[in-house]
Structure formats: structure tokens, C-alpha cells
């Protein structure tokens, strides 16, 4: 039965994509398909949110910029669509600031204004935080009203995930201090899991590649870096600047302290790159497989049909695998953060 359902889904998607492509050709569109432009347009940030079934129209978002005279300008991103300009601002289509808002000063020179706009990624962060609160707060409210009764259905599944992460990662690694750092680590896990899952949804409120944006993973890594180093014990800092090694490799040439300080920096960098690379790679593979349909579409209906079947089949497989990776990356990021915190909480042993 499952195989029949999968075959029907693949067949429907094949017919749908073939029909869309054929309709596009019948409309007389002579512009060739640019796979690179299409892929990076979906991965990069922008000032509007794509609407379902309409690639040209976008949901406008607030633009907040400060010009060269110090004046703040607040307006809708709809006024900058299709190459339009407003109050001397426009979205650059080429150059170093491609895809960003650029202004024109009194001398006619282009400059990059101070930009605090609510872009697609910023809006997606707000939406993700709101949805996570909608999932977690009702569970907390349930336990305040029913302290000795386990929830069921949706709240029961959320409790299962919390117990899985706390009992399988946080408590075994941190021991007695698990309750102290559990709020941060659980928030970290659910936030990463939330933005990963929302990134797989192609329509609003999904579609933003947050975990594939290195700025987002950088902030998450910096948060772990601050928690680790601000809560570190005296023995932790002693092992960094004056480790238990022969004196000649600590003074006058501080070889070991330099290595230890380098290790403190590389830990959050590894967290940042691991999450960014894995999630970006998953999105790229799916987009490339879908792009193959349109690339081979110019070779005829027979080639288009065969390519569509293979591309859709591999895309479905990669999406299922990518969904598993969404959970794994959130789990690994939380586990490594808990491990780094436990290493910073080490106490000196007395022999």
C-alpha cells in the first residue's frame, strides 16, 4: 500500500511539473532557465516573502534604513520591487551589494545605508520563535494545572522529545548541574529543530533557509561560547593559561597557553560550520535535483518525462533524509554544547 501511494505521488508530481513547464513554453517565454540564479534566489535572504503559486508577487516586509544624512526611512519593500526606487533607495542587481538596498547621495554616488530592515530571514526567526512558544508554553501550563498527570496527544509528543533530549543528553553529560543548564540547551535544541523544519516548507511560514545562513549559525555558536566561558570554573581557566605541563613550554614561550586559547575559539567555530554546511548542503541537493527537470526540458517531452520521474523520486528521498538530518543536527549541536559546558565546569581534583 505504501509503495502504491509513493508511486501515485511521484506520478502526480511528474505530470504537474511537466504541465507547468509545457505551459511556460506555450506562453512564449524565450528566457532560458538559469539554474544558478534560481537556486541562489531560494537560498539567499531578500526583502520580500514569496507567495505560494506566484513567484513574481511577494509579501512585502518593512524596510528600515538610515541614509547618509542621518535620516531614518521606513517604508514597504513593495516600493522597491521590479527594479523600482523610492526616496533614493533601490535594490542592487549587480556588484558587491547585489540583492541589498543601496542609496544615492547628493553627488550621485551609490552607498550602502545603515540597514535594519525586517528581511525574510528576520521575519522567519520571529515566526519560528513564536511557533516554538506556542508548542512549549501550553505544556508548561498543563503541568501547572496537572502536576501529577501526564499529557497526551500533541503535548505528550512534545514531552517525549523533551525527556529524550534531557534524559539522553543533558543529564548524562552534566550530571548534578543538568537542571542549571537545561533551559538553555532545550531552547537551543527546539530552536534549531524548528528553523530546520520550517526551512523545508516551501510556502509561508516556511521557505527561509535560516540554518543554511552562516550569520544565524554564528549567533548560535557565540551563545554557546558565552555560556561556556562565562560559567567556567577557576580550574578551567587555569588549565587554559597555566596548564599542568613542563614549565619550559609555558614560559617564556607560551606554547601550550596559545594552543589552549586556540582550542577555546575553534570549538564554537566547529559548531557553526557543522550546522551551516550540513543544512545548506541538503537544500542545495534538493534544488539541484529539481533544476535538472528544467535543464533537460529543452531536449523534448520524452527526455523531460524521464528526467522528471528520476528527479522527483530522488528529491522525495532527499527530503525524507533531510528531515532526519534536521533532527540529527539539532541533537548534535545540543550534545556538543552540553559537552563543552561540562568541560568548562570541571573542578580541581585533590589527591
DOKOL-682473 format. One line per 3 residues: number of its first residue (from 1); their letters; for each residue x, y, z of C-alpha. Coordinates in steps of 0.02 Angstrom, whole numbers. Each point is the difference from the previous one (the first is absolute). Layout:
BEGIN
NUM = A = X/Y/Z | ... $
//
This chain:
BEGIN
1 = XXX = 0/0/0 | 140/120/43 | 88/-35/-165 $
4 = XXX = -161/37/-96 | -21/166/91 | 181/49/-37 $
7 = XXX = -23/-44/-184 | -159/103/-10 | 85/150/81 $
10 = XXX = 149/-11/-117 | -115/-19/-150 | -104/150/51 $
13 = XXX = 153/109/27 | 70/-57/-167 | -158/50/-93 $
16 = XXX = -14/163/95 | 179/56/-31 | -7/-55/-182 $
19 = XXX = -160/97/-24 | 71/156/81 | 154/-9/-109 $
22 = XXX = -102/-28/-158 | -115/144/46 | 150/113/23 $
25 = XXX = 61/-45/-174 | -173/31/-76 | -3/175/73 $
28 = XXX = 150/41/-107 | 129/25/135 | 165/7/-91 $
31 = XXX = 107/30/152 | 102/-158/37 | -4/-78/171 $
34 = XXX = 146/59/107 | 27/-135/131 | 130/100/96 $
37 = XXX = -114/152/16 | -151/-105/49 | 97/-98/133 $
40 = XXX = 83/149/83 | -161/102/-6 | -80/-132/112 $
43 = XXX = 150/-15/116 | 44/183/25 | -91/130/103 $
46 = XXX = -113/132/-79 | -120/140/44 | -160/-93/-42 $
49 = XXX = -79/-168/33 | -50/-105/-150 | -186/-39/-9 $
52 = XXX = -62/-175/-45 | -25/-33/-186 | 62/175/-44 $
55 = XXX = 186/27/-19 | -17/180/-61 | -109/64/143 $
58 = XXX = 72/8/175 | -66/41/171 | 73/173/42 $
61 = XXX = 105/23/156 | 52/159/93 | 155/89/-64 $
64 = XXX = 93/101/134 | 155/92/-63 | 102/151/54 $
67 = XXX = 65/110/-141 | 165/96/-11 | -80/154/81 $
70 = XXX = -53/-98/154 | -184/-3/-45 | -98/-160/31 $
73 = XXX = -112/-66/-138 | -136/-128/34 | -104/-66/-144 $
76 = XXX = -64/-160/-80 | 115/-110/-104 | -137/-4/-132 $
79 = XXX = 61/172/-57 | 167/-77/-49 | -66/-147/-101 $
82 = XXX = 36/-25/-186 | 150/118/3 | -96/151/67 $
85 = XXX = 79/132/111 | -72/98/145 | 74/150/92 $
88 = XXX = 165/-32/-88 | 8/-183/53 | -4/-154/-111 $
91 = XXX = 50/-183/6 | 165/-27/-91 | -7/-130/-139 $
94 = XXX = 189/-16/-19 | 164/46/80 | 62/-26/178 $
97 = XXX = -170/44/75 | -106/-110/-113 | -168/-36/80 $
100 = XXX = 25/135/133 | -76/174/15 | 112/136/-70 $
103 = XXX = -24/188/11 | 54/148/-107 | 81/150/88 $
106 = XXX = -7/184/-52 | 147/-23/-118 | -79/-147/-90 $
109 = XXX = 113/-131/80 | -68/-167/57 | 22/-47/183 $
112 = XXX = -60/-134/119 | -116/75/133 | -16/-61/178 $
115 = XXX = -128/-138/-24 | -114/-64/138 | -134/-68/-117 $
118 = XXX = -112/-146/46 | 60/-119/-135 | -63/-174/-39 $
121 = XXX = 125/-81/118 | -38/121/142 | -187/-29/-21 $
124 = XXX = 30/-188/-5 | 95/11/166 | -147/90/80 $
127 = XXX = -123/-126/-71 | 107/-148/58 | 15/71/176 $
130 = XXX = -188/31/6 | -42/-178/-57 | 120/-76/126 $
133 = XXX = -82/101/139 | -169/-64/-58 | 65/-178/20 $
136 = XXX = 91/17/167 | -106/121/103 | -159/-108/-6 $
139 = XXX = 102/-146/69 | 64/107/144 | -178/59/32 $
142 = XXX = -61/-181/1 | 124/-50/136 | -46/149/107 $
145 = XXX = -181/-59/-2 | 35/-188/0 | 166/-29/91 $
148 = XXX = -27/-187/19 | -82/-39/-166 | 89/-31/-165 $
151 = XXX = -65/91/-155 | -59/-89/-157 | -6/25/-187 $
154 = XXX = 98/152/-60 | 61/55/172 | 49/-180/38 $
157 = XXX = 109/-7/-156 | 87/162/49 | 30/-68/175 $
160 = XXX = 74/-157/-78 | 125/102/-100 | 47/104/153 $
163 = XXX = 26/-156/106 | 100/-80/-141 | 121/148/-12 $
166 = XXX = 10/32/188 | 14/-182/51 | 111/-54/-144 $
169 = XXX = 117/150/-18 | -8/135/132 | -10/-102/161 $
172 = XXX = 131/-134/-47 | 125/135/-51 | -28/135/132 $
175 = XXX = -55/-109/146 | -52/101/152 | 11/164/-97 $
178 = XXX = -122/-59/-134 | -146/101/70 | 105/158/-3 $
181 = XXX = 39/-7/-186 | -152/-98/-62 | -104/157/-42 $
184 = XXX = 135/66/-117 | 39/-168/-80 | -183/-47/-27 $
187 = XXX = -35/172/-74 | 149/-24/-115 | -61/-170/-56 $
190 = XXX = -179/51/-36 | 53/161/-87 | 119/-90/-118 $
193 = XXX = -126/-138/-31 | -135/129/-33 | 98/102/-127 $
196 = XXX = 61/-159/-85 | -177/-66/-24 | -68/169/-54 $
199 = XXX = 139/12/-129 | -67/-157/-83 | -174/75/-24 $
202 = XXX = -8/91/-167 | -147/116/44 | -29/127/137 $
205 = XXX = 44/-11/145 | 141/-109/-67 | 121/18/-142 $
208 = XXX = 138/99/89 | 168/-88/5 | 46/58/176 $
211 = XXX = 114/-143/52 | 84/13/-170 | 42/182/39 $
214 = XXX = 170/14/82 | -53/158/94 | -134/-98/95 $
217 = XXX = 116/-145/41 | 133/126/53 | -118/77/128 $
220 = XXX = -47/-172/68 | 184/-46/15 | 39/165/87 $
223 = XXX = -139/-34/126 | 78/-168/43 | 172/83/6 $
226 = XXX = -62/128/127 | -89/-129/108 | 154/-112/2 $
229 = XXX = 127/135/43 | -106/108/116 | -45/-151/107 $
232 = XXX = 172/-80/-4 | 83/-44/165 | 168/63/63 $
235 = XXX = 78/-168/-41 | -64/15/-179 | 88/167/-24 $
238 = XXX = 155/-62/89 | 14/-145/-123 | -10/125/-142 $
241 = XXX = 129/128/56 | 108/-107/116 | -27/-185/-40 $
244 = XXX = 86/-142/93 | 143/-21/-122 | 189/30/11 $
247 = XXX = 39/183/34 | 112/21/-154 | -151/-15/-116 $
250 = XXX = -99/127/103 | 133/131/34 | 86/97/-77 $
253 = XXX = -77/-72/-162 | -186/-24/37 | -24/-144/-120 $
256 = XXX = -132/-97/97 | -102/152/53 | -10/55/-183 $
259 = XXX = -58/-174/-51 | -131/-2/138 | -65/174/-47 $
262 = XXX = -8/-55/-181 | -102/-151/55 | -123/113/93 $
265 = XXX = -32/94/-162 | -9/-150/-116 | -137/-87/99 $
268 = XXX = -138/125/-44 | 69/15/-176 | -21/-188/-21 $
271 = XXX = -181/14/62 | -34/141/-123 | 75/-85/-153 $
274 = XXX = -76/-171/39 | -179/63/7 | 20/122/-145 $
277 = XXX = 82/-123/-119 | -117/-146/32 | -161/100/-18 $
280 = XXX = 59/101/-149 | 58/-159/-87 | -170/-82/23 $
283 = XXX = -91/148/-76 | 123/10/-145 | -21/-184/-46 $
286 = XXX = -190/12/-6 | 4/161/-102 | 127/-72/-123 $
289 = XXX = -106/-156/-26 | -154/105/-35 | 100/112/-118 $
292 = XXX = 47/-151/-105 | -183/-11/-55 | 8/170/-82 $
295 = XXX = 177/-20/-65 | -43/-160/-95 | -172/67/-48 $
298 = XXX = 67/79/-159 | 45/-172/-69 | -178/-55/-30 $
301 = XXX = -152/-69/88 | 70/-177/13 | 162/57/84 $
304 = XXX = -99/121/110 | -118/-137/61 | 141/-122/41 $
307 = XXX = 104/134/85 | -150/61/100 | -36/-174/69 $
310 = XXX = 181/-25/55 | 20/176/69 | -162/-6/99 $
313 = XXX = 40/-174/68 | 173/54/58 | -70/164/67 $
316 = XXX = -129/-93/106 | 138/-115/65 | 114/147/39 $
319 = XXX = -140/94/88 | -35/-150/111 | 187/-14/37 $
322 = XXX = 11/189/26 | -142/-8/126 | 101/-127/99 $
325 = XXX = 153/112/-12 | -103/145/71 | -23/-98/161 $
328 = XXX = 177/-69/2 | 82/171/-20 | -104/74/140 $
331 = XXX = 44/-150/109 | 186/9/-40 | 9/189/27 $
334 = XXX = -83/-20/170 | 108/-148/48 | 163/89/-45 $
337 = XXX = -56/157/91 | -37/-103/155 | 170/-85/-17 $
340 = XXX = 93/166/-13 | -94/66/151 | 45/-155/102 $
343 = XXX = 183/20/-46 | -6/180/62 | -81/-52/165 $
346 = XXX = 141/-118/47 | 66/16/177 | 175/-29/64 $
349 = XXX = 31/-172/70 | 89/-15/167 | 114/-150/18 $
//
